[in-house]
Amino acid sequence: MPPSHSNLQYWNHIIETKCIDIFLSSTLPGNGIVYTIYCLCKRKGIPTLFFHISLMPFTVILMDDWERP
């Protein structure tokens, strides 16, 4: 489901007013809020990094684009 217009407005406002220059997330963009922020950052050219806990012990995967792991 696409994000609501008010959700987009809110996060766009936060990114613009706080001068966000990188987006770090401990989860993949599976829910609406993380996906909304991810899409806005990608559109604005802001780097994105996702930390994904692997099934292998003591292993964390770092991704800059969850659509191209």
C-alpha positions as CSV (number, residue, x, y, z in Angstrom):
1,M,0.0,0.0,0.0
2,P,1.4,3.4,-0.9
3,P,2.2,5.9,1.9
4,S,-0.5,8.5,2.7
5,H,-0.1,12.0,1.5
6,S,0.2,13.4,5.1
7,N,2.9,10.8,5.9
8,L,4.9,11.9,2.8
9,Q,4.5,15.6,3.8
10,Y,5.6,15.0,7.3
11,W,8.7,13.0,6.5
12,N,9.7,15.3,3.6
13,H,9.4,18.3,6.1
14,I,11.6,16.5,8.6
15,I,14.2,15.6,6.0
16,E,14.3,19.2,4.7
17,T,14.2,21.1,8.0
18,K,16.7,18.9,9.8
19,C,19.1,18.8,6.8
20,I,19.2,15.0,6.9
21,D,22.2,13.8,4.8
22,I,22.2,10.0,5.5
23,F,19.5,7.5,6.4
24,L,20.5,4.6,8.7
25,S,18.1,1.8,9.5
26,S,18.3,-1.3,11.6
27,T,15.4,-2.9,9.6
28,L,14.6,-3.3,6.0
29,P,11.9,-1.0,4.6
30,G,9.0,-3.4,5.2
31,N,6.7,-1.1,7.0
32,G,5.2,2.2,5.8
33,I,7.3,4.6,7.7
34,V,10.7,3.2,6.9
35,Y,9.7,2.7,3.3
36,T,8.4,6.3,3.0
37,I,11.7,7.7,4.4
38,Y,13.7,5.3,2.2
39,C,11.9,6.4,-0.9
40,L,12.2,10.1,-0.1
41,C,15.9,9.8,0.6
42,K,16.5,7.8,-2.6
43,R,14.6,10.5,-4.6
44,K,16.7,13.3,-3.0
45,G,20.0,11.5,-3.5
46,I,20.5,10.9,0.3
47,P,22.6,7.8,1.0
48,T,20.7,4.9,2.7
49,L,22.2,2.1,4.8
50,F,20.4,-0.9,6.2
51,F,21.8,-3.3,8.8
52,H,20.3,-6.7,8.4
53,I,20.9,-9.5,11.0
54,S,21.9,-12.7,9.2
55,L,20.9,-16.2,10.2
56,M,24.6,-16.9,10.6
57,P,25.8,-16.3,14.1
58,F,27.6,-13.0,14.7
59,T,26.9,-11.8,11.2
60,V,25.3,-8.5,10.1
61,I,24.8,-7.6,6.5
62,L,25.1,-3.9,5.5
63,M,23.1,-2.8,2.4
64,D,22.8,0.5,0.7
65,D,19.9,-0.6,-1.5
66,W,17.6,-3.3,-0.3
67,E,16.3,-3.8,-3.8
68,R,19.8,-4.7,-4.9
69,P,21.3,-6.7,-2.0
